[in-house]
């Protein structure tokens, strides 16, 4: 199924349902994310966090991954409107896994140790900012 849009110069191009809408949502999420956290964590970490979100299918996927690794109450505190519980670099390493962290390390120029330390600091803030009303946005 094809949908035509007409609100801007590139809107005359057809959009294919499913993937195009998914790509739109991803771009919207990345734009929101860049705007919300760019000044707090710096451009390099925004890129890393965008990669983490992409690899896990968005905020819900990241939350699910932390829950699977026994960190449910911690990650739910990031989503809720209350204070965020902290997480250790070791928890980040165990949850995201060495393969993804190595890829992110190469892209960012940070060592895996530096990267996990930074992610332990910014992930709670990132998830908190992306869930301002205490609910996870739909993909």
N, C-alpha and C positions, 0 to 999 in steps of 0.2 A: 504494500500500500504506500502511496506517495502523497505527501501533503505539500501544498504550496503556501508560502508565507509572504506577506507583503508589507512589511513595516520598515524596510531599510534597503540599501543598495544590494546587499548580498542575499536578501530574503526571497528573491525570485527563484533561487535554486531549489530544487526539490529536496525534501527531507524524507529519508526512509525511516519509518517507524522502528522503534527498538534501538538500533545502534546509534542513530543520529540523536535521538532523545537522550540516550545514555551519555553520549559525548557532550551534549549541551549541559546536562546536569553536572558532569565532571568538570567542565570548564567553568561553570557557575560556582561550583564548590571551590575550585582552585582559586578563582578570583576573589571569592569571599575570604578564603583562607589567607591569601596573600595580603589582603587589606586588613584583616583582623590582627594578624600576627607579624607582619613584615617588620614593623617598627620595634617589636618586642624581641624577636629572636634573630633578626637579620636575614638577609636574602638567601644566604647559603642554607640555613636551617629550614627556611620555608620550602625550598626545593626538596630537601631531605624528607620533611614531613609530608609534602605532596606525594613523594614516592612511596612512603609508608602507607598512606591512604589508598593510593592506586593499587598497590600490591595486595591490599586486604579488601578491596571493594568498597571503600569509604569508611565512615566513622563506625557504622554497625560492625563491619568486619574487624576493625581494630579492637573494638570492645569485646567482640566474641573471642578473639585470639587471647586477650588478656584473661577473660573468664575461663577459657579452656586450660590456662596455665595456673589456675588457683588464685587469681587476683581479682575475682568478681567484685568483692566489696570495695576494693581500691578503685577499680575502673568505674564502677557505678558512682563513686563519689565525684568523679570528674564530670559525669553527665548531670548529676543532680545540681540543684541550685545552692547547696551548702558548700562548706570548705572542701578543697581537694586534698585527698591523702597523697602522700609522697610515694615514690617508687624508687627502687635502687637500680643502678646500672646493671647489676647482675640479673634482676628481674626483666629488664628490657632485653638483655642479651638472650636469656632463656626463651622469652616470649617471641621475639622477632626472628631469632635463629641466626646462626653464624653466616649462612650463605647470603641472606638479604643484607645483613650488616656489613659484610665484606664488599658487596656491590655498592652500598651507600657510602662506605668509606672511600672507595676508589673515586666515586663521583664527586664527593665533597672535599677530598683532600685531607680529611681528618683521619686519625688512627681509629680503629674500632673502639678502643678504650675511651678516647675523647668523644667519639660519636655517641656511645651508650651513655656516657655521663651527661652530655647535652640533651639527649633524648629523654633521659630520666627527669630532667628539669623542665623541658618544654612540652612533653606529651600531655601531662595533666592540664597545662594551660591551654594547649591546642584543642583538646577534646572539650574542655570547659567552654571555650569561646565558640566552638562550633555547635554547642548544644545550650544556648543561652536560656532557654525556657525549661530546661531539664528533660528534654526529649531529643531522641536521635532523629536527624532528618532522614526522610525516605530517599533511597537511591534513585 
